[in-house]
Amino acid sequence: MSSIVKNASKARLEARVSVEVHNKIKRAAELQGRTITDFIVAAAQDAAQHAIEQAEIIRISLDDQETFAKALINPPEPVAALRRAFERRKTLLQPE
């Protein structure tokens, strides 16, 4: 469980962990020549950045990139369902 306490420029983050987890974090921090706090903040920032990238960045293969680019340059003719959707949209957006 964690809590956040904010002041003007800093926020405090607290977490309770098992002794085993604490010892592992402490050892990893020592191996990198960091304090536990520095190690945890860096690890949390890396994990947060990774999570954000996974949510915001779409990764596709080179073949799929090429297919997508070709579709943008030479879009296919709209199918009947798409034409009907655009017509319906026009009627919905007309001012009364």
mmCIF file as gemmi writes it, N, C-alpha and C atoms, coordinates in Angstrom:
data_model
loop_
_atom_site.group_PDB
_atom_site.id
_atom_site.type_symbol
_atom_site.label_atom_id
_atom_site.label_alt_id
_atom_site.label_comp_id
_atom_site.label_asym_id
_atom_site.label_entity_id
_atom_site.label_seq_id
_atom_site.pdbx_PDB_ins_code
_atom_site.Cartn_x
_atom_site.Cartn_y
_atom_site.Cartn_z
_atom_site.occupancy
_atom_site.B_iso_or_equiv
_atom_site.pdbx_formal_charge
_atom_site.auth_seq_id
_atom_site.auth_asym_id
_atom_site.pdbx_PDB_model_num
ATOM 1 N N . MET Axp A 1 ? 0.854 -1.178 0 1 0 ? 1 A 1
ATOM 2 C CA . MET Axp A 1 ? 0 0 0 1 0 ? 1 A 1
ATOM 3 C C . MET Axp A 1 ? 0.894 1.234 0 1 0 ? 1 A 1
ATOM 4 N N . SER Axp A 2 ? 0.559 2.227 -0.788 1 0 ? 2 A 1
ATOM 5 C CA . SER Axp A 2 ? 1.392 3.421 -0.828 1 0 ? 2 A 1
ATOM 6 C C . SER Axp A 2 ? 0.529 4.654 -0.628 1 0 ? 2 A 1
ATOM 7 N N . SER Axp A 3 ? 1.168 5.715 -0.207 1 0 ? 3 A 1
ATOM 8 C CA . SER Axp A 3 ? 0.465 6.984 -0.055 1 0 ? 3 A 1
ATOM 9 C C . SER Axp A 3 ? 1.349 8.078 -0.611 1 0 ? 3 A 1
ATOM 10 N N . ILE Axp A 4 ? 0.729 9.159 -1.039 1 0 ? 4 A 1
ATOM 11 C CA . ILE Axp A 4 ? 1.463 10.282 -1.605 1 0 ? 4 A 1
ATOM 12 C C . ILE Axp A 4 ? 1.086 11.532 -0.821 1 0 ? 4 A 1
ATOM 13 N N . VAL Axp A 5 ? 2.093 12.245 -0.348 1 0 ? 5 A 1
ATOM 14 C CA . VAL Axp A 5 ? 1.883 13.507 0.344 1 0 ? 5 A 1
ATOM 15 C C . VAL Axp A 5 ? 2.585 14.565 -0.487 1 0 ? 5 A 1
ATOM 16 N N . LYS Axp A 6 ? 1.852 15.598 -0.936 1 0 ? 6 A 1
ATOM 17 C CA . LYS Axp A 6 ? 2.428 16.614 -1.816 1 0 ? 6 A 1
ATOM 18 C C . LYS Axp A 6 ? 2.73 17.894 -1.052 1 0 ? 6 A 1
ATOM 19 N N . ASN Axp A 7 ? 3.843 18.55 -1.43 1 0 ? 7 A 1
ATOM 20 C CA . ASN Axp A 7 ? 4.091 19.917 -1.011 1 0 ? 7 A 1
ATOM 21 C C . ASN Axp A 7 ? 4.372 20.719 -2.263 1 0 ? 7 A 1
ATOM 22 N N . ALA Axp A 8 ? 4.963 21.893 -2.134 1 0 ? 8 A 1
ATOM 23 C CA . ALA Axp A 8 ? 5.117 22.785 -3.283 1 0 ? 8 A 1
ATOM 24 C C . ALA Axp A 8 ? 5.89 22.165 -4.444 1 0 ? 8 A 1
ATOM 25 N N . SER Axp A 9 ? 7.001 21.463 -4.191 1 0 ? 9 A 1
ATOM 26 C CA . SER Axp A 9 ? 7.8 20.973 -5.309 1 0 ? 9 A 1
ATOM 27 C C . SER Axp A 9 ? 8.161 19.492 -5.219 1 0 ? 9 A 1
ATOM 28 N N . LYS Axp A 10 ? 7.812 18.851 -4.168 1 0 ? 10 A 1
ATOM 29 C CA . LYS Axp A 10 ? 8.154 17.435 -3.987 1 0 ? 10 A 1
ATOM 30 C C . LYS Axp A 10 ? 6.922 16.666 -3.539 1 0 ? 10 A 1
ATOM 31 N N . ALA Axp A 11 ? 6.954 15.375 -3.762 1 0 ? 11 A 1
ATOM 32 C CA . ALA Axp A 11 ? 5.9 14.496 -3.268 1 0 ? 11 A 1
ATOM 33 C C . ALA Axp A 11 ? 6.574 13.329 -2.571 1 0 ? 11 A 1
ATOM 34 N N . ARG Axp A 12 ? 5.981 12.869 -1.516 1 0 ? 12 A 1
ATOM 35 C CA . ARG Axp A 12 ? 6.538 11.746 -0.763 1 0 ? 12 A 1
ATOM 36 C C . ARG Axp A 12 ? 5.767 10.491 -1.133 1 0 ? 12 A 1
ATOM 37 N N . LEU Axp A 13 ? 6.488 9.415 -1.37 1 0 ? 13 A 1
ATOM 38 C CA . LEU Axp A 13 ? 5.895 8.135 -1.71 1 0 ? 13 A 1
ATOM 39 C C . LEU Axp A 13 ? 6.363 7.12 -0.68 1 0 ? 13 A 1
ATOM 40 N N . GLU Axp A 14 ? 5.43 6.428 -0.071 1 0 ? 14 A 1
ATOM 41 C CA . GLU Axp A 14 ? 5.774 5.423 0.925 1 0 ? 14 A 1
ATOM 42 C C . GLU Axp A 14 ? 5.178 4.093 0.508 1 0 ? 14 A 1
ATOM 43 N N . ALA Axp A 15 ? 5.91 3.023 0.796 1 0 ? 15 A 1
ATOM 44 C CA . ALA Axp A 15 ? 5.408 1.689 0.487 1 0 ? 15 A 1
ATOM 45 C C . ALA Axp A 15 ? 5.929 0.713 1.534 1 0 ? 15 A 1
ATOM 46 N N . ARG Axp A 16 ? 5.082 -0.18 1.944 1 0 ? 16 A 1
ATOM 47 C CA . ARG Axp A 16 ? 5.505 -1.248 2.845 1 0 ? 16 A 1
ATOM 48 C C . ARG Axp A 16 ? 5.824 -2.473 2.004 1 0 ? 16 A 1
ATOM 49 N N . VAL Axp A 17 ? 6.989 -3.061 2.245 1 0 ? 17 A 1
ATOM 50 C CA . VAL Axp A 17 ? 7.41 -4.242 1.506 1 0 ? 17 A 1
ATOM 51 C C . VAL Axp A 17 ? 7.906 -5.284 2.498 1 0 ? 17 A 1
ATOM 52 N N . SER Axp A 18 ? 7.975 -6.51 2.029 1 0 ? 18 A 1
ATOM 53 C CA . SER Axp A 18 ? 8.491 -7.579 2.882 1 0 ? 18 A 1
ATOM 54 C C . SER Axp A 18 ? 9.99 -7.375 3.115 1 0 ? 18 A 1
ATOM 55 N N . VAL Axp A 19 ? 10.511 -8.03 4.136 1 0 ? 19 A 1
ATOM 56 C CA . VAL Axp A 19 ? 11.936 -7.951 4.431 1 0 ? 19 A 1
ATOM 57 C C . VAL Axp A 19 ? 12.745 -8.478 3.247 1 0 ? 19 A 1
ATOM 58 N N . GLU Axp A 20 ? 12.252 -9.53 2.595 1 0 ? 20 A 1
ATOM 59 C CA . GLU Axp A 20 ? 12.954 -10.101 1.449 1 0 ? 20 A 1
ATOM 60 C C . GLU Axp A 20 ? 13.069 -9.095 0.311 1 0 ? 20 A 1
ATOM 61 N N . VAL Axp A 21 ? 11.967 -8.407 0.016 1 0 ? 21 A 1
ATOM 62 C CA . VAL Axp A 21 ? 11.983 -7.402 -1.052 1 0 ? 21 A 1
ATOM 63 C C . VAL Axp A 21 ? 12.909 -6.253 -0.671 1 0 ? 21 A 1
ATOM 64 N N . HIS Axp A 22 ? 12.842 -5.806 0.568 1 0 ? 22 A 1
ATOM 65 C CA . HIS Axp A 22 ? 13.704 -4.722 1.032 1 0 ? 22 A 1
ATOM 66 C C . HIS Axp A 22 ? 15.172 -5.111 0.888 1 0 ? 22 A 1
ATOM 67 N N . ASN Axp A 23 ? 15.516 -6.322 1.293 1 0 ? 23 A 1
ATOM 68 C CA . ASN Axp A 23 ? 16.911 -6.768 1.194 1 0 ? 23 A 1
ATOM 69 C C . ASN Axp A 23 ? 17.377 -6.85 -0.259 1 0 ? 23 A 1
ATOM 70 N N . LYS Axp A 24 ? 16.494 -7.299 -1.14 1 0 ? 24 A 1
ATOM 71 C CA . LYS Axp A 24 ? 16.845 -7.382 -2.56 1 0 ? 24 A 1
ATOM 72 C C . LYS Axp A 24 ? 17.073 -5.988 -3.139 1 0 ? 24 A 1
ATOM 73 N N . ILE Axp A 25 ? 16.19 -5.055 -2.819 1 0 ? 25 A 1
ATOM 74 C CA . ILE Axp A 25 ? 16.329 -3.674 -3.299 1 0 ? 25 A 1
ATOM 75 C C . ILE Axp A 25 ? 17.607 -3.054 -2.741 1 0 ? 25 A 1
ATOM 76 N N . LYS Axp A 26 ? 17.864 -3.27 -1.462 1 0 ? 26 A 1
ATOM 77 C CA . LYS Axp A 26 ? 19.068 -2.729 -0.827 1 0 ? 26 A 1
ATOM 78 C C . LYS Axp A 26 ? 20.325 -3.262 -1.507 1 0 ? 26 A 1
ATOM 79 N N . ARG Axp A 27 ? 20.356 -4.562 -1.775 1 0 ? 27 A 1
ATOM 80 C CA . ARG Axp A 27 ? 21.532 -5.158 -2.426 1 0 ? 27 A 1
ATOM 81 C C . ARG Axp A 27 ? 21.725 -4.599 -3.836 1 0 ? 27 A 1
ATOM 82 N N . ALA Axp A 28 ? 20.625 -4.497 -4.597 1 0 ? 28 A 1
ATOM 83 C CA . ALA Axp A 28 ? 20.715 -3.953 -5.954 1 0 ? 28 A 1
ATOM 84 C C . ALA Axp A 28 ? 21.207 -2.515 -5.931 1 0 ? 28 A 1
ATOM 85 N N . ALA Axp A 29 ? 20.699 -1.722 -4.996 1 0 ? 29 A 1
ATOM 86 C CA . ALA Axp A 29 ? 21.137 -0.326 -4.876 1 0 ? 29 A 1
ATOM 87 C C . ALA Axp A 29 ? 22.628 -0.261 -4.552 1 0 ? 29 A 1
ATOM 88 N N . GLU Axp A 30 ? 23.076 -1.099 -3.624 1 0 ? 30 A 1
ATOM 89 C CA . GLU Axp A 30 ? 24.493 -1.118 -3.269 1 0 ? 30 A 1
ATOM 90 C C . GLU Axp A 30 ? 25.359 -1.505 -4.459 1 0 ? 30 A 1
ATOM 91 N N . LEU Axp A 31 ? 24.909 -2.483 -5.24 1 0 ? 31 A 1
ATOM 92 C CA . LEU Axp A 31 ? 25.669 -2.905 -6.413 1 0 ? 31 A 1
ATOM 93 C C . LEU Axp A 31 ? 25.833 -1.78 -7.429 1 0 ? 31 A 1
ATOM 94 N N . GLN Axp A 32 ? 24.854 -0.878 -7.472 1 0 ? 32 A 1
ATOM 95 C CA . GLN Axp A 32 ? 24.93 0.256 -8.402 1 0 ? 32 A 1
ATOM 96 C C . GLN Axp A 32 ? 25.513 1.502 -7.75 1 0 ? 32 A 1
ATOM 97 N N . GLY Axp A 33 ? 25.879 1.398 -6.489 1 0 ? 33 A 1
ATOM 98 C CA . GLY Axp A 33 ? 26.456 2.552 -5.797 1 0 ? 33 A 1
ATOM 99 C C . GLY Axp A 33 ? 25.437 3.648 -5.545 1 0 ? 33 A 1
ATOM 100 N N . ARG Axp A 34 ? 24.205 3.264 -5.33 1 0 ? 34 A 1
ATOM 101 C CA . ARG Axp A 34 ? 23.125 4.232 -5.096 1 0 ? 34 A 1
ATOM 102 C C . ARG Axp A 34 ? 22.522 4.023 -3.715 1 0 ? 34 A 1
ATOM 103 N N . THR Axp A 35 ? 21.806 5.037 -3.289 1 0 ? 35 A 1
ATOM 104 C CA . THR Axp A 35 ? 20.997 4.856 -2.087 1 0 ? 35 A 1
ATOM 105 C C . THR Axp A 35 ? 19.748 4.081 -2.475 1 0 ? 35 A 1
ATOM 106 N N . ILE Axp A 36 ? 19.089 3.527 -1.487 1 0 ? 36 A 1
ATOM 107 C CA . ILE Axp A 36 ? 17.836 2.81 -1.76 1 0 ? 36 A 1
ATOM 108 C C . ILE Axp A 36 ? 16.831 3.759 -2.408 1 0 ? 36 A 1
ATOM 109 N N . THR Axp A 37 ? 16.736 4.967 -1.891 1 0 ? 37 A 1
ATOM 110 C CA . THR Axp A 37 ? 15.799 5.948 -2.451 1 0 ? 37 A 1
ATOM 111 C C . THR Axp A 37 ? 16.114 6.237 -3.911 1 0 ? 37 A 1
ATOM 112 N N . ASP Axp A 38 ? 17.381 6.507 -4.213 1 0 ? 38 A 1
ATOM 113 C CA . ASP Axp A 38 ? 17.768 6.789 -5.6 1 0 ? 38 A 1
ATOM 114 C C . ASP Axp A 38 ? 17.446 5.599 -6.508 1 0 ? 38 A 1
ATOM 115 N N . PHE Axp A 39 ? 17.754 4.392 -6.021 1 0 ? 39 A 1
ATOM 116 C CA . PHE Axp A 39 ? 17.49 3.196 -6.811 1 0 ? 39 A 1
ATOM 117 C C . PHE Axp A 39 ? 15.996 3.038 -7.089 1 0 ? 39 A 1
ATOM 118 N N . ILE Axp A 40 ? 15.176 3.202 -6.062 1 0 ? 40 A 1
ATOM 119 C CA . ILE Axp A 40 ? 13.73 3.028 -6.219 1 0 ? 40 A 1
ATOM 120 C C . ILE Axp A 40 ? 13.146 4.097 -7.137 1 0 ? 40 A 1
ATOM 121 N N . VAL Axp A 41 ? 13.58 5.329 -6.975 1 0 ? 41 A 1
ATOM 122 C CA . VAL Axp A 41 ? 13.059 6.412 -7.833 1 0 ? 41 A 1
ATOM 123 C C . VAL Axp A 41 ? 13.432 6.154 -9.289 1 0 ? 41 A 1
ATOM 124 N N . ALA Axp A 42 ? 14.685 5.77 -9.553 1 0 ? 42 A 1
ATOM 125 C CA . ALA Axp A 42 ? 15.102 5.495 -10.925 1 0 ? 42 A 1
ATOM 126 C C . ALA Axp A 42 ? 14.328 4.315 -11.508 1 0 ? 42 A 1
ATOM 127 N N . ALA Axp A 43 ? 14.173 3.249 -10.712 1 0 ? 43 A 1
ATOM 128 C CA . ALA Axp A 43 ? 13.428 2.076 -11.187 1 0 ? 43 A 1
ATOM 129 C C . ALA Axp A 43 ? 11.971 2.419 -11.457 1 0 ? 43 A 1
ATOM 130 N N . ALA Axp A 44 ? 11.368 3.204 -10.581 1 0 ? 44 A 1
ATOM 131 C CA . ALA Axp A 44 ? 9.97 3.594 -10.768 1 0 ? 44 A 1
ATOM 132 C C . ALA Axp A 44 ? 9.811 4.481 -12.003 1 0 ? 44 A 1
ATOM 133 N N . GLN Axp A 45 ? 10.749 5.398 -12.219 1 0 ? 45 A 1
ATOM 134 C CA . GLN Axp A 45 ? 10.687 6.251 -13.408 1 0 ? 45 A 1
ATOM 135 C C . GLN Axp A 45 ? 10.813 5.412 -14.676 1 0 ? 45 A 1
ATOM 136 N N . ASP Axp A 46 ? 11.744 4.472 -14.682 1 0 ? 46 A 1
ATOM 137 C CA . ASP Axp A 46 ? 11.901 3.597 -15.848 1 0 ? 46 A 1
ATOM 138 C C . ASP Axp A 46 ? 10.628 2.793 -16.107 1 0 ? 46 A 1
ATOM 139 N N . ALA Axp A 47 ? 10.061 2.235 -15.048 1 0 ? 47 A 1
ATOM 140 C CA . ALA Axp A 47 ? 8.83 1.442 -15.195 1 0 ? 47 A 1
ATOM 141 C C . ALA Axp A 47 ? 7.673 2.311 -15.667 1 0 ? 47 A 1
ATOM 142 N N . ALA Axp A 48 ? 7.579 3.525 -15.144 1 0 ? 48 A 1
ATOM 143 C CA . ALA Axp A 48 ? 6.507 4.432 -15.555 1 0 ? 48 A 1
ATOM 144 C C . ALA Axp A 48 ? 6.654 4.811 -17.022 1 0 ? 48 A 1
ATOM 145 N N . GLN Axp A 49 ? 7.874 5.136 -17.443 1 0 ? 49 A 1
ATOM 146 C CA . GLN Axp A 49 ? 8.112 5.494 -18.841 1 0 ? 49 A 1
ATOM 147 C C . GLN Axp A 49 ? 7.754 4.329 -19.754 1 0 ? 49 A 1
ATOM 148 N N . HIS Axp A 50 ? 8.16 3.136 -19.372 1 0 ? 50 A 1
ATOM 149 C CA . HIS Axp A 50 ? 7.861 1.943 -20.166 1 0 ? 50 A 1
ATOM 150 C C . HIS Axp A 50 ? 6.348 1.728 -20.275 1 0 ? 50 A 1
ATOM 151 N N . ALA Axp A 51 ? 5.647 1.867 -19.17 1 0 ? 51 A 1
ATOM 152 C CA . ALA Axp A 51 ? 4.191 1.678 -19.174 1 0 ? 51 A 1
ATOM 153 C C . ALA Axp A 51 ? 3.509 2.707 -20.073 1 0 ? 51 A 1
ATOM 154 N N . ILE Axp A 52 ? 3.969 3.945 -20.009 1 0 ? 52 A 1
ATOM 155 C CA . ILE Axp A 52 ? 3.391 5.008 -20.845 1 0 ? 52 A 1
ATOM 156 C C . ILE Axp A 52 ? 3.663 4.716 -22.318 1 0 ? 52 A 1
ATOM 157 N N . GLU Axp A 53 ? 4.889 4.331 -22.647 1 0 ? 53 A 1
ATOM 158 C CA . GLU Axp A 53 ? 5.221 4.022 -24.04 1 0 ? 53 A 1
ATOM 159 C C . GLU Axp A 53 ? 4.394 2.855 -24.555 1 0 ? 53 A 1
ATOM 160 N N . GLN Axp A 54 ? 4.214 1.832 -23.736 1 0 ? 54 A 1
ATOM 161 C CA . GLN Axp A 54 ? 3.43 0.68 -24.159 1 0 ? 54 A 1
ATOM 162 C C . GLN Axp A 54 ? 1.979 1.077 -24.436 1 0 ? 54 A 1
ATOM 163 N N . ALA Axp A 55 ? 1.47 2.049 -23.686 1 0 ? 55 A 1
ATOM 164 C CA . ALA Axp A 55 ? 0.091 2.483 -23.869 1 0 ? 55 A 1
ATOM 165 C C . ALA Axp A 55 ? -0.07 3.448 -25.032 1 0 ? 55 A 1
ATOM 166 N N . GLU Axp A 56 ? 0.957 4.243 -25.335 1 0 ? 56 A 1
ATOM 167 C CA . GLU Axp A 56 ? 0.823 5.319 -26.315 1 0 ? 56 A 1
ATOM 168 C C . GLU Axp A 56 ? 1.449 5.03 -27.673 1 0 ? 56 A 1
ATOM 169 N N . ILE Axp A 57 ? 2.39 4.124 -27.742 1 0 ? 57 A 1
ATOM 170 C CA . ILE Axp A 57 ? 3.103 3.875 -28.985 1 0 ? 57 A 1
ATOM 171 C C . ILE Axp A 57 ? 2.597 2.586 -29.613 1 0 ? 57 A 1
ATOM 172 N N . ILE Axp A 58 ? 2.259 2.666 -30.873 1 0 ? 58 A 1
ATOM 173 C CA . ILE Axp A 58 ? 1.828 1.488 -31.616 1 0 ? 58 A 1
ATOM 174 C C . ILE Axp A 58 ? 3.032 0.984 -32.402 1 0 ? 58 A 1
ATOM 175 N N . ARG Axp A 59 ? 3.395 -0.235 -32.161 1 0 ? 59 A 1
ATOM 176 C CA . ARG Axp A 59 ? 4.532 -0.829 -32.872 1 0 ? 59 A 1
ATOM 177 C C . ARG Axp A 59 ? 3.994 -1.833 -33.887 1 0 ? 59 A 1
ATOM 178 N N . ILE Axp A 60 ? 4.419 -1.646 -35.139 1 0 ? 60 A 1
ATOM 179 C CA . ILE Axp A 60 ? 3.994 -2.578 -36.187 1 0 ? 60 A 1
ATOM 180 C C . ILE Axp A 60 ? 5.219 -2.987 -37.006 1 0 ? 60 A 1
ATOM 181 N N . SER Axp A 61 ? 5.094 -4.107 -37.664 1 0 ? 61 A 1
ATOM 182 C CA . SER Axp A 61 ? 6.211 -4.631 -38.457 1 0 ? 61 A 1
ATOM 183 C C . SER Axp A 61 ? 6.476 -3.717 -39.653 1 0 ? 61 A 1
ATOM 184 N N . LEU Axp A 62 ? 7.621 -3.923 -40.269 1 0 ? 62 A 1
ATOM 185 C CA . LEU Axp A 62 ? 7.986 -3.147 -41.457 1 0 ? 62 A 1
ATOM 186 C C . LEU Axp A 62 ? 6.984 -3.376 -42.588 1 0 ? 62 A 1
ATOM 187 N N . ASP Axp A 63 ? 6.547 -4.622 -42.767 1 0 ? 63 A 1
ATOM 188 C CA . ASP Axp A 63 ? 5.542 -4.921 -43.802 1 0 ? 63 A 1
ATOM 189 C C . ASP Axp A 63 ? 4.24 -4.191 -43.517 1 0 ? 63 A 1
ATOM 190 N N . ASP Axp A 64 ? 3.823 -4.189 -42.264 1 0 ? 64 A 1
ATOM 191 C CA . ASP Axp A 64 ? 2.588 -3.488 -41.9 1 0 ? 64 A 1
ATOM 192 C C . ASP Axp A 64 ? 2.73 -1.981 -42.069 1 0 ? 64 A 1
ATOM 193 N N . GLN Axp A 65 ? 3.915 -1.441 -41.773 1 0 ? 65 A 1
ATOM 194 C CA . GLN Axp A 65 ? 4.152 -0.014 -41.992 1 0 ? 65 A 1
ATOM 195 C C . GLN Axp A 65 ? 4.006 0.333 -43.469 1 0 ? 65 A 1
ATOM 196 N N . GLU Axp A 66 ? 4.562 -0.518 -44.31 1 0 ? 66 A 1
ATOM 197 C CA . GLU Axp A 66 ? 4.49 -0.287 -45.76 1 0 ? 66 A 1
ATOM 198 C C . GLU Axp A 66 ? 3.04 -0.365 -46.237 1 0 ? 66 A 1
ATOM 199 N N . THR Axp A 67 ? 2.308 -1.353 -45.769 1 0 ? 67 A 1
ATOM 200 C CA . THR Axp A 67 ? 0.894 -1.502 -46.143 1 0 ? 67 A 1
ATOM 201 C C . THR Axp A 67 ? 0.097 -0.278 -45.705 1 0 ? 67 A 1
ATOM 202 N N . PHE Axp A 68 ? 0.349 0.198 -44.486 1 0 ? 68 A 1
ATOM 203 C CA . PHE Axp A 68 ? -0.347 1.369 -43.962 1 0 ? 68 A 1
ATOM 204 C C . PHE Axp A 68 ? -0.036 2.607 -44.803 1 0 ? 68 A 1
ATOM 205 N N . ALA Axp A 69 ? 1.241 2.807 -45.119 1 0 ? 69 A 1
ATOM 206 C CA . ALA Axp A 69 ? 1.638 3.966 -45.923 1 0 ? 69 A 1
ATOM 207 C C . ALA Axp A 69 ? 1 3.925 -47.308 1 0 ? 69 A 1
ATOM 208 N N . LYS Axp A 70 ? 0.971 2.736 -47.925 1 0 ? 70 A 1
ATOM 209 C CA . LYS Axp A 70 ? 0.34 2.612 -49.246 1 0 ? 70 A 1
ATOM 210 C C . LYS Axp A 70 ? -1.153 2.925 -49.174 1 0 ? 70 A 1
ATOM 211 N N . ALA Axp A 71 ? -1.802 2.495 -48.102 1 0 ? 71 A 1
ATOM 212 C CA . ALA Axp A 71 ? -3.237 2.776 -47.95 1 0 ? 71 A 1
ATOM 213 C C . ALA Axp A 71 ? -3.485 4.273 -47.77 1 0 ? 71 A 1
ATOM 214 N N . LEU Axp A 72 ? -2.568 4.964 -47.121 1 0 ? 72 A 1
ATOM 215 C CA . LEU Axp A 72 ? -2.711 6.418 -46.969 1 0 ? 72 A 1
ATOM 216 C C . LEU Axp A 72 ? -2.502 7.13 -48.297 1 0 ? 72 A 1
ATOM 217 N N . ILE Axp A 73 ? -1.52 6.662 -49.057 1 0 ? 73 A 1
ATOM 218 C CA . ILE Axp A 73 ? -1.205 7.298 -50.339 1 0 ? 73 A 1
ATOM 219 C C . ILE Axp A 73 ? -2.282 6.985 -51.381 1 0 ? 73 A 1
ATOM 220 N N . ASN Axp A 74 ? -2.724 5.752 -51.428 1 0 ? 74 A 1
ATOM 221 C CA . ASN Axp A 74 ? -3.75 5.316 -52.38 1 0 ? 74 A 1
ATOM 222 C C . ASN Axp A 74 ? -4.877 4.617 -51.624 1 0 ? 74 A 1
ATOM 223 N N . PRO Axp A 75 ? -5.738 5.401 -50.983 1 0 ? 75 A 1
ATOM 224 C CA . PRO Axp A 75 ? -6.78 4.759 -50.18 1 0 ? 75 A 1
ATOM 225 C C . PRO Axp A 75 ? -7.753 3.969 -51.052 1 0 ? 75 A 1
ATOM 226 N N . PRO Axp A 76 ? -8.25 2.851 -50.536 1 0 ? 76 A 1
ATOM 227 C CA . PRO Axp A 76 ? -9.214 2.066 -51.302 1 0 ? 76 A 1
ATOM 228 C C . PRO Axp A 76 ? -10.549 2.807 -51.372 1 0 ? 76 A 1
ATOM 229 N N . GLU Axp A 77 ? -11.372 2.449 -52.338 1 0 ? 77 A 1
ATOM 230 C CA . GLU Axp A 77 ? -12.707 3.026 -52.433 1 0 ? 77 A 1
ATOM 231 C C . GLU Axp A 77 ? -13.504 2.625 -51.197 1 0 ? 77 A 1
ATOM 232 N N . PRO Axp A 78 ? -14.317 3.539 -50.678 1 0 ? 78 A 1
ATOM 233 C CA . PRO Axp A 78 ? -15.105 3.186 -49.5 1 0 ? 78 A 1
ATOM 234 C C . PRO Axp A 78 ? -16.144 2.11 -49.822 1 0 ? 78 A 1
ATOM 235 N N . VAL Axp A 79 ? -16.322 1.211 -48.866 1 0 ? 79 A 1
ATOM 236 C CA . VAL Axp A 79 ? -17.334 0.167 -49.034 1 0 ? 79 A 1
ATOM 237 C C . VAL Axp A 79 ? -18.695 0.778 -48.746 1 0 ? 79 A 1
ATOM 238 N N . ALA Axp A 80 ? -19.743 0.059 -49.105 1 0 ? 80 A 1
ATOM 239 C CA . ALA Axp A 80 ? -21.11 0.573 -48.963 1 0 ? 80 A 1
ATOM 240 C C . ALA Axp A 80 ? -21.416 0.978 -47.524 1 0 ? 80 A 1
ATOM 241 N N . ALA Axp A 81 ? -20.995 0.191 -46.57 1 0 ? 81 A 1
ATOM 242 C CA . ALA Axp A 81 ? -21.285 0.501 -45.169 1 0 ? 81 A 1
ATOM 243 C C . ALA Axp A 81 ? -20.652 1.833 -44.752 1 0 ? 81 A 1
ATOM 244 N N . LEU Axp A 82 ? -19.458 2.115 -45.238 1 0 ? 82 A 1
ATOM 245 C CA . LEU Axp A 82 ? -18.804 3.377 -44.91 1 0 ? 82 A 1
ATOM 246 C C . LEU Axp A 82 ? -19.534 4.544 -45.563 1 0 ? 82 A 1
ATOM 247 N N . ARG Axp A 83 ? -19.964 4.376 -46.82 1 0 ? 83 A 1
ATOM 248 C CA . ARG Axp A 83 ? -20.726 5.441 -47.487 1 0 ? 83 A 1
ATOM 249 C C . ARG Axp A 83 ? -22.015 5.725 -46.731 1 0 ? 83 A 1
ATOM 250 N N . ARG Axp A 84 ? -22.711 4.672 -46.302 1 0 ? 84 A 1
ATOM 251 C CA . ARG Axp A 84 ? -23.954 4.86 -45.529 1 0 ? 84 A 1
ATOM 252 C C . ARG Axp A 84 ? -23.676 5.572 -44.207 1 0 ? 84 A 1
ATOM 253 N N . ALA Axp A 85 ? -22.557 5.236 -43.571 1 0 ? 85 A 1
ATOM 254 C CA . ALA Axp A 85 ? -22.2 5.876 -42.299 1 0 ? 85 A 1
ATOM 255 C C . ALA Axp A 85 ? -21.96 7.366 -42.493 1 0 ? 85 A 1
ATOM 256 N N . PHE Axp A 86 ? -21.278 7.739 -43.568 1 0 ? 86 A 1
ATOM 257 C CA . PHE Axp A 86 ? -21.04 9.155 -43.834 1 0 ? 86 A 1
ATOM 258 C C . PHE Axp A 86 ? -22.34 9.887 -44.142 1 0 ? 86 A 1
ATOM 259 N N . GLU Axp A 87 ? -23.234 9.262 -44.874 1 0 ? 87 A 1
ATOM 260 C CA . GLU Axp A 87 ? -24.541 9.878 -45.151 1 0 ? 87 A 1
ATOM 261 C C . GLU Axp A 87 ? -25.323 10.072 -43.863 1 0 ? 87 A 1
ATOM 262 N N . ARG Axp A 88 ? -25.305 9.071 -43.024 1 0 ? 88 A 1
ATOM 263 C CA . ARG Axp A 88 ? -26.007 9.166 -41.724 1 0 ? 88 A 1
ATOM 264 C C . ARG Axp A 88 ? -25.389 10.271 -40.876 1 0 ? 88 A 1
ATOM 265 N N . ARG Axp A 89 ? -24.07 10.392 -40.905 1 0 ? 89 A 1
ATOM 266 C CA . ARG Axp A 89 ? -23.397 11.44 -40.151 1 0 ? 89 A 1
ATOM 267 C C . ARG Axp A 89 ? -23.851 12.825 -40.622 1 0 ? 89 A 1
ATOM 268 N N . LYS Axp A 90 ? -23.972 12.982 -41.943 1 0 ? 90 A 1
ATOM 269 C CA . LYS Axp A 90 ? -24.423 14.272 -42.483 1 0 ? 90 A 1
ATOM 270 C C . LYS Axp A 90 ? -25.793 14.637 -41.938 1 0 ? 90 A 1
ATOM 271 N N . THR Axp A 91 ? -26.702 13.677 -41.904 1 0 ? 91 A 1
ATOM 272 C CA . THR Axp A 91 ? -28.053 13.965 -41.416 1 0 ? 91 A 1
ATOM 273 C C . THR Axp A 91 ? -28.054 14.277 -39.917 1 0 ? 91 A 1
ATOM 274 N N . LEU Axp A 92 ? -27.166 13.635 -39.177 1 0 ? 92 A 1
ATOM 275 C CA . LEU Axp A 92 ? -27.099 13.879 -37.732 1 0 ? 92 A 1
ATOM 276 C C . LEU Axp A 92 ? -26.5 15.242 -37.41 1 0 ? 92 A 1
ATOM 277 N N . LEU Axp A 93 ? -25.613 15.735 -38.281 1 0 ? 93 A 1
ATOM 278 C CA . LEU Axp A 93 ? -24.92 16.997 -38.026 1 0 ? 93 A 1
ATOM 279 C C . LEU Axp A 93 ? -25.637 18.214 -38.61 1 0 ? 93 A 1
ATOM 280 N N . GLN Axp A 94 ? -26.719 18.002 -39.361 1 0 ? 94 A 1
ATOM 281 C CA . GLN Axp A 94 ? -27.437 19.122 -39.937 1 0 ? 94 A 1
ATOM 282 C C . GLN Axp A 94 ? -28.123 19.936 -38.834 1 0 ? 94 A 1
ATOM 283 N N . PRO Axp A 95 ? -27.98 21.267 -38.887 1 0 ? 95 A 1
ATOM 284 C CA . PRO Axp A 95 ? -28.645 22.114 -37.883 1 0 ? 95 A 1
ATOM 285 C C . PRO Axp A 95 ? -30.157 22.073 -38.089 1 0 ? 95 A 1
ATOM 286 N N . GLU Axp A 96 ? -30.85 22.175 -36.992 1 0 ? 96 A 1
ATOM 287 C CA . GLU Axp A 96 ? -32.33 22.131 -37.081 1 0 ? 96 A 1
ATOM 288 C C . GLU Axp A 96 ? -32.924 23.487 -37.237 1 0 ? 96 A 1
